[in-house]
Every structure is written in structure tokens, then in C-alpha cells.
Amino acid sequence: MMNHLTVDEAGFPNHQGPLDPQWLLVLVLDVRTDTACFMWGYELDPYVEPDLINKSIMKARIPLRESMLLHAAGSIMKDAVHLVARKARSKVRHPMRYGLTPPPPPERKGGGAA
């Protein structure tokens, strides 16, 4: 079950427009209240506002049990690794198609020194 958050609810009230693709989907666990939610984060961005994150955790109301926590985190990470590997496979095989490597330098005529 995933909590779909707006940018404001995820702790980024000043962000305009859609989130960049390099942003990460972060699973936030609050063991004090036994709840969790998903939010968008950016490599431990210092501009994330903890109060808004806490608000979104309470809004999500996804119950957790301590005995399930390790298993759930493992399953989530395993699924994430499979998803990344599946998406990356095509990019590794065809990097030019995705603009991941520069094109080869143009052929020079005349053989002069650069």
C-alpha cells in the first residue's frame, strides 16, 4: 500500500513543478507510532522539513509490527533492486540511445595536428 503525497505533503513546500527523475522514493518509518509512509526525497536533502514529514506519516496510517519490520524492509529493497536492474538493462546495452555516452568525434580530413 503506497501513500501518494503531494510535493507539499512530502516536505518540499517551495518546490515548483514535477519532481526530477533523480529524486528518490523514500520509505519513512516511525517506530514510536508504528506507522510508515512513502515520500519523495533527494539524497538526504537538507531542505526536507521534518514537521511535514511527520504530518504525512500520521496521515498515511500504514501500521507496522516490530516483527514485520525487517522482513518488510528487505522485501521493499529486494523489489527496488529488481526494478532498477530491469530498467537499467536496456540502458547498459544501448547507451547511445539514451544519451549516456558522448558521440564519437567527427572524422578529420587532412590529418593536420589539432
C-alpha positions in Angstrom: 0.0 0.0 0.0 1.5 3.3 -1.0 0.7 6.8 0.3 0.5 9.2 -2.7 1.7 12.5 -1.5 1.7 16.0 -3.0 5.0 17.8 -3.1 3.9 20.0 -0.1 3.0 17.0 2.0 6.3 15.3 1.2 8.2 18.1 2.9 9.1 20.3 -0.2 6.7 23.2 0.1 8.9 25.5 -2.0 9.4 23.1 -4.9 7.7 24.2 -8.2 6.7 21.7 -10.9 7.1 18.0 -11.0 9.8 16.2 -9.1 13.0 15.5 -11.1 13.6 11.8 -12.1 16.7 11.6 -9.9 14.6 12.1 -6.8 14.2 9.1 -4.6 11.1 7.4 -3.2 11.9 7.1 0.5 10.2 4.8 2.9 9.9 6.7 6.2 9.3 4.5 9.3 8.2 6.0 12.6 8.7 3.3 15.2 7.3 5.4 18.0 3.8 5.4 16.4 4.2 2.2 14.4 3.4 3.9 11.2 5.1 4.4 7.9 4.7 6.3 4.6 6.4 6.8 1.3 7.8 10.3 0.5 10.0 11.8 -2.1 13.5 12.7 -1.0 16.7 13.8 -2.6 19.8 12.2 -1.2 19.2 13.5 2.3 18.3 16.9 1.1 18.7 19.4 4.0 15.6 21.3 2.9 13.3 18.5 3.9 11.0 19.7 6.6 10.6 17.2 9.4 7.3 18.6 10.6 5.7 18.0 7.2 7.2 14.5 7.0 5.7 13.7 10.4 2.4 15.0 9.2 2.5 12.8 6.2 3.4 9.7 8.4 0.4 10.3 10.6 -1.8 10.8 7.5 -0.6 7.5 5.9 -1.6 5.3 8.9 0.2 2.2 7.5 0.5 0.0 10.6 3.8 -1.8 11.3 4.7 -4.5 13.7 8.2 -4.8 15.0 8.5 -8.4 14.0 7.5 -7.5 10.4 9.8 -4.5 10.1 13.0 -6.3 9.0 11.1 -8.6 6.6 9.2 -5.7 5.1 12.3 -3.5 4.6 14.1 -6.5 3.0 11.2 -7.1 0.6 11.0 -3.4 -0.4 14.7 -3.2 -1.0 14.7 -6.5 -3.0 11.9 -5.3 -5.2 13.6 -1.9 -5.7 16.9 -3.6 -6.8 15.0 -5.8 -9.3 13.2 -2.7 -10.7 16.4 -0.7 -11.1 18.2 -3.7 -12.7 15.3 -4.2 -15.1 15.1 -0.6 -16.1 18.9 -0.3 -16.4 19.4 -3.3 -18.6 18.4 -1.6 -21.8 20.4 1.5 -21.0 23.5 -0.6 -20.4 23.0 -2.5 -23.7 22.2 0.7 -25.8 23.8 3.7 -24.0 23.8 5.9 -27.1 20.1 5.6 -27.5 19.7 7.1 -24.0 22.4 9.8 -24.5 24.6 8.3 -21.8 27.9 8.4 -23.7 29.1 11.2 -26.0 29.1 10.6 -29.7 32.4 9.7 -31.3 34.5 12.6 -32.5 33.9 13.5 -36.2 36.4 12.2 -38.7 39.1 14.7 -39.5 40.2 15.3 -43.1 43.7 16.3 -44.0 45.4 14.7 -41.0 46.6 18.0 -39.6 47.6 18.5 -35.9 45.0 19.7 -33.5 
